[in-house]
């Protein structure tokens, strides 16, 4: 089984992989998402399994149910055993993010997965991730004029 450096949460049925270098804010963004209903799958590293057209992420047994919260230490938390990857979130400086991005998906283990960038320091970072996860689940749509509509 392959390992990947990243934190995974589940927003509804959408597994969200948060990637970035050490100290970029992966766990912090995951904590904000969890505070708004997401459930932890794995913090810092994920085991990756390809099942047909699905990518399944899970926590390595040594860190299952644990999350590092800067300033507090290792905390135990509820977790899902695994999640089907539906969204990749790369953490970057806000100046690197295109206003109207052309890239919206990335090949991951040979499977096209929805992709986005966020600046984890922005107050809206978790709201943006939740919005895209909800759109992927068909709960909301964003039309060609950028208008948000509930599905």
N, C-alpha and C positions, 0 to 999 in steps of 0.2 A: 504494500500500500504506500502510495506517495504522500509526502507531507508538504504543506505549504505554509509559509509565514503569513498569517493574517488572522483576523477575528471574524467569527461568523455568528450572526443572530438570525432568528426567523421572525419575519413580519407576516403574520397570517401563514400562508402556505409558501411564501417566498423566502428562500435562503439567501441571505445577503452576506457576501464576503467583503470585508473591509481590509484593504491592503495599504501599506505604507511602511516607511522605514521605522526602526525602533524609535520610540519617543514622538512619533508623528501625531498620535492621538487616536489610535485605533480603539483602544479600550474605553477611552473617554466618550467617543462617539457612540460606541456600543452601549455604554451605560445610559446615555441620554435616550437612545432608542428604547432600551429596556424600561426606562422610567415612563415611557409612553406606550407600553404594551408589547414590545418585542420580547423574545425569549432567547437567552444565550444558548448557543450550540457549542462554541469553543472559543476560548480567548488565547490569542497569540499564535497558536499553531493549529492546523486542521489536518486530519487524515482525509485524503481524497480517494474516492472510489468511483470508477466509471461503470454505470449499469445501463447498457444500451445507449440511448440518447440522453440519459440523465447523469449529472454529476452529483454525487452524494458527499456531503461534508459531515464529519463527526469529530469529536474531541478525542485526542489520544487518552488512553485510560489514566495516565498519570496526572492529567490536569482537568479531567471531567468534573463539571459542577463548580469550578473555581475560576475566579477572575481577579486580576491584579488591578486594584484601584489605587492610583498614585496618592500617596499621603495617608492611606489607610492600611495598605498591605493586601494580602491574599484574602479574598472574601469568598464564602460559599454562597451559591445562588442556585435557583431553579434552572434547569436546562432541558432542552430537547436532546434526545439521543443522537439525532441526525437531522439534516435538512437537505432538500433538493435545491441546488444552486440555481438562482434565478436572476441575480443581480450582483455585479462586481462594482465596488466603489473604491476608487483610488483617491487617496488623500494627497492633495497638492496645495501649494500656495495659490491664493485666489488670483494672483496676476497671471498664472499659467492657464486659467480656465477660459475657454472661448465663450463669448456671450451666447452665440448660437452654434453649438457644437455640431459637427458633421458626423463624428464618430459616435455611435450609440450602442455598438455591440463589439465584443471581442471573442476571438476563438480561445477556448479554454479546454484543454484535453480533447481537442478536435470537435468541440461543440460550441456553437455561437451562443453567447450569453449576453444579456443586456449589460451595458457598461455606462458608468458616469464618473465624473470627478467632482469632489467637493473640497472646500477649504474647511477643515474641522474647527477652525477658530471662529467661523461665522456662526452667529446665533441661529441662523436658519438651516444649518447643515443637516440636522436630524429631520427637519420638516421636508427638505428636498428629497432625502432618501426615502422617507415614508410616502411621499407623493408618487415617486417613481414605482415603488413596490406596490402601491395601491393601483396604479395604472396597469402594471403588469398582471395584476390579479383581476383586472376588468372592473374594479370598483369605481374608478374615475377614468375619464378620457380627456385628452387635451387635443382640441381640434386644430386645423391648419392655421387659424387666426390666433392661436395661443389661449383660447378660452377654455376654462376648466368646466367640465360637466360631470355630474354624478351619474355613474352607470346604473 
